[in-house]
Amino acid sequence: MYVMTQIISITDLRKDLFRIADMVAYKGVEVEVEKEGRRIVKLVKIEDDPRERAKKALEILPKLGGIWKDMPEEKFKEYRDFFRGKKEIEYMKKLGSWKKKKR
């Protein structure tokens, strides 16, 4: 498959960024940007679909969560504290609730 490549100046990119982004995203045109006669950036369409990655992550995460259930409490806290974001901390707390209750 042939992909058309256009070469534009950085000034033209700045003036027409949204139109150029649409060309790359919807028409598949590759754009190389020049500054002072040198090509410095290449814009290409990303073929990655975040929805597909999210679906795969949701399939894998519950399986990975089971790994934590037999981990000693001290080690679990060490790993849990490594995660800094609010969502990660909440997720790790949920994983902690999977652990077997001591009677």
Backbone bond lengths (Angstrom), bond angles and torsions (degrees), N, CA, C in turn:
res aa  C-N    CA-C-N  psi(-1)  N-CA   C-N-CA  omega(-1)  CA-C   N-CA-C  phi
1 M - - - 1.453 - - 1.530 109.08 -
2 Y 1.294 115.90 130.85 1.454 121.61 -178.70 1.530 109.73 -90.34
3 V 1.311 115.76 130.51 1.465 121.21 176.76 1.511 107.73 -112.53
4 M 1.331 115.72 126.92 1.452 120.27 179.91 1.526 110.15 -75.82
5 T 1.335 116.66 134.40 1.453 121.28 178.63 1.522 109.12 -115.73
6 Q 1.333 115.29 131.22 1.463 120.81 176.68 1.518 108.50 -113.45
7 I 1.316 115.27 145.96 1.460 120.99 176.04 1.523 107.41 -112.59
8 I 1.332 115.98 125.64 1.464 120.59 -179.79 1.527 109.39 -132.72
9 S 1.317 115.19 161.50 1.470 119.81 177.25 1.523 109.27 -81.94
10 I 1.307 115.30 158.85 1.467 120.00 177.88 1.519 110.83 -63.43
11 T 1.332 117.00 -30.67 1.466 121.19 177.48 1.521 110.48 -65.05
12 D 1.356 116.46 -43.87 1.462 119.88 178.22 1.527 111.11 -64.05
13 L 1.328 116.27 -37.05 1.460 119.71 177.52 1.526 110.32 -61.90
14 R 1.312 115.97 -45.17 1.461 120.66 -179.85 1.529 110.67 -62.29
15 K 1.328 117.22 -40.89 1.464 120.71 -178.67 1.515 112.99 -68.95
16 D 1.340 116.34 -33.63 1.469 120.78 -169.20 1.526 112.64 -129.46
17 L 1.307 117.73 36.42 1.465 121.71 -173.39 1.521 113.10 -55.55
18 F 1.318 118.09 -46.50 1.458 120.36 -175.02 1.529 112.34 -67.47
19 R 1.316 117.03 -40.16 1.469 119.83 177.92 1.526 110.34 -65.53
20 I 1.319 116.40 -41.09 1.468 120.90 179.67 1.522 110.39 -66.54
21 A 1.323 116.93 -41.50 1.467 120.28 177.48 1.527 110.91 -60.58
22 D 1.322 117.20 -39.67 1.465 120.81 177.12 1.526 111.14 -64.37
23 M 1.329 117.48 -40.98 1.473 120.59 178.04 1.525 110.05 -59.82
24 V 1.316 116.51 -43.71 1.468 120.86 -179.29 1.521 109.97 -66.76
25 A 1.331 116.72 -47.93 1.461 121.06 -174.40 1.523 113.47 -70.39
26 Y 1.327 117.22 -43.41 1.457 119.67 -171.41 1.517 114.85 -100.42
27 K 1.335 117.76 -27.44 1.466 120.15 -179.42 1.522 112.25 -104.07
28 G 1.334 117.24 -10.86 1.459 120.44 178.62 1.516 114.51 77.65
29 V 1.326 117.01 14.85 1.467 121.08 -179.95 1.526 108.92 -73.60
30 E 1.315 117.26 135.08 1.456 121.46 173.18 1.521 108.18 -92.87
31 V 1.316 116.37 138.46 1.457 121.12 -177.57 1.519 108.93 -124.48
32 E 1.336 115.95 125.47 1.460 121.51 174.24 1.520 107.42 -104.85
33 V 1.333 115.46 131.94 1.462 121.06 -175.34 1.526 108.92 -105.44
34 E 1.342 114.64 131.01 1.467 121.06 179.55 1.516 111.05 -106.68
35 K 1.324 114.44 143.59 1.463 121.25 172.57 1.520 106.21 -137.55
36 E 1.311 115.61 124.37 1.461 122.09 -179.17 1.537 111.82 53.96
37 G 1.349 115.10 40.16 1.457 120.55 175.28 1.523 115.28 81.23
38 R 1.322 118.14 -1.85 1.473 121.36 178.77 1.520 109.42 -113.04
39 R 1.315 116.47 141.44 1.464 120.35 175.75 1.520 107.97 -79.31
40 I 1.333 115.57 125.55 1.460 119.01 -174.30 1.529 113.62 -116.85
41 V 1.327 117.20 -24.26 1.457 120.76 -176.31 1.515 109.16 -143.12
42 K 1.338 115.19 144.30 1.450 119.91 174.14 1.521 108.15 -124.35
43 L 1.319 116.59 126.09 1.456 122.16 178.54 1.523 108.67 -100.09
44 V 1.325 116.10 124.91 1.464 121.62 179.55 1.515 109.35 -134.75
45 K 1.305 115.74 156.21 1.457 121.47 179.27 1.526 109.55 -72.38
46 I 1.315 115.95 136.55 1.465 121.13 176.34 1.520 107.62 -90.80
47 E 1.300 115.86 126.91 1.463 120.81 -178.64 1.519 112.33 -91.39
48 D 1.311 117.26 6.37 1.454 122.83 -176.35 1.523 110.09 -82.09
49 D 1.333 116.88 135.00 1.462 121.48 178.15 1.527 108.60 -110.73
50 P 1.334 118.22 109.97 1.460 120.19 -177.65 1.529 113.39 -60.43
51 R 1.325 117.10 -28.33 1.470 119.28 178.82 1.521 110.95 -66.14
52 E 1.332 116.60 -39.06 1.470 120.06 177.90 1.525 110.71 -66.23
53 R 1.350 116.81 -41.75 1.464 119.71 177.50 1.513 110.77 -62.17
54 A 1.330 117.55 -39.68 1.464 121.08 179.82 1.529 111.02 -65.17
55 K 1.336 116.96 -40.60 1.468 120.32 177.95 1.522 110.69 -60.95
56 K 1.345 116.11 -45.03 1.460 119.76 179.36 1.519 111.61 -63.62
57 A 1.329 116.20 -40.57 1.464 120.20 179.39 1.525 110.33 -63.05
58 L 1.332 117.27 -41.25 1.460 120.31 179.82 1.518 112.12 -67.23
59 E 1.325 117.52 -27.18 1.464 120.60 175.55 1.528 110.87 -74.26
60 I 1.319 116.56 -38.46 1.463 121.42 -173.58 1.526 112.64 -82.09
61 L 1.327 118.10 -39.33 1.468 121.30 -173.04 1.528 114.38 -55.71
62 P 1.336 119.73 -45.22 1.471 117.42 178.62 1.529 112.91 -61.36
63 K 1.329 116.62 -34.47 1.467 119.91 177.82 1.523 110.40 -66.89
64 L 1.333 115.90 -41.05 1.461 119.55 178.43 1.518 111.43 -68.40
65 G 1.317 116.27 -33.62 1.458 120.27 -179.62 1.515 112.01 -59.60
66 G 1.307 117.78 -33.37 1.458 121.46 179.19 1.516 112.94 -64.00
67 I 1.320 117.47 -22.98 1.462 121.67 179.34 1.522 110.29 -63.05
68 W 1.311 116.64 -33.12 1.464 121.92 -173.71 1.526 113.25 -76.30
69 K 1.316 118.97 -20.21 1.469 120.17 -169.31 1.522 113.97 -64.47
70 D 1.345 118.05 -27.50 1.462 120.30 -179.15 1.524 113.01 -99.14
71 M 1.317 117.14 7.68 1.465 120.87 -177.96 1.525 110.06 -79.68
72 P 1.345 118.11 140.21 1.471 120.26 176.60 1.536 110.63 -59.59
73 E 1.312 116.05 147.75 1.468 122.28 -175.39 1.529 112.48 -55.33
74 E 1.337 117.87 -42.27 1.471 120.88 -177.95 1.526 111.25 -62.46
75 K 1.324 116.09 -44.24 1.460 120.55 -179.33 1.532 110.28 -66.64
76 F 1.334 115.09 -39.19 1.465 119.64 179.39 1.530 110.31 -61.63
77 K 1.323 117.65 -44.01 1.465 121.10 179.47 1.516 110.88 -63.63
78 E 1.322 116.58 -38.01 1.469 120.52 178.93 1.526 110.42 -60.66
79 Y 1.325 117.25 -45.69 1.462 120.84 178.80 1.522 111.17 -69.11
80 R 1.327 116.31 -40.23 1.460 120.15 -178.81 1.527 110.88 -62.04
81 D 1.328 116.23 -40.52 1.463 120.22 -179.30 1.522 112.72 -68.72
82 F 1.320 116.68 -19.69 1.456 120.91 178.38 1.530 110.66 -65.30
83 F 1.327 116.93 -34.36 1.456 121.20 -178.64 1.519 108.99 -78.32
84 R 1.334 116.87 126.94 1.454 120.62 -173.13 1.518 114.02 -102.74
85 G 1.316 117.64 -27.82 1.459 119.95 -175.27 1.518 112.03 -74.33
86 K 1.316 116.29 154.02 1.459 121.90 -178.28 1.536 111.06 -60.43
87 K 1.324 117.23 -44.54 1.460 120.42 -179.44 1.523 110.78 -64.97
88 E 1.338 116.32 -40.19 1.461 119.27 179.90 1.526 111.04 -65.56
89 I 1.318 116.74 -41.22 1.467 120.17 179.82 1.532 109.78 -63.73
90 E 1.332 117.12 -44.00 1.463 120.26 178.24 1.531 110.90 -61.51
91 Y 1.328 116.32 -41.75 1.459 120.47 179.23 1.523 110.63 -62.58
92 M 1.332 115.87 -44.12 1.460 119.60 -179.77 1.534 110.98 -65.76
93 K 1.326 117.87 -34.48 1.470 120.26 176.66 1.525 110.20 -63.59
94 K 1.331 116.12 -40.18 1.466 119.52 177.65 1.521 110.47 -64.15
95 L 1.317 116.67 -39.88 1.462 119.30 177.15 1.518 110.36 -61.70
96 G 1.315 116.62 -38.22 1.459 120.78 178.89 1.513 112.46 -61.60
97 S 1.318 117.44 -31.62 1.452 120.40 -179.85 1.524 111.41 -72.95
98 W 1.319 119.14 -11.06 1.455 122.62 177.07 1.525 111.69 -79.17
99 K 1.320 115.36 -17.36 1.456 118.93 -176.36 1.518 110.00 -63.30
100 K 1.315 115.11 151.62 1.458 120.15 178.89 1.522 109.29 -67.29
101 K 1.311 115.50 137.56 1.465 120.77 178.50 1.519 108.66 -79.46
102 K 1.343 116.39 134.57 1.465 121.43 176.55 1.514 107.91 -84.12
103 R 1.310 115.75 135.02 1.474 119.34 -178.53 1.494 110.59 -110.48
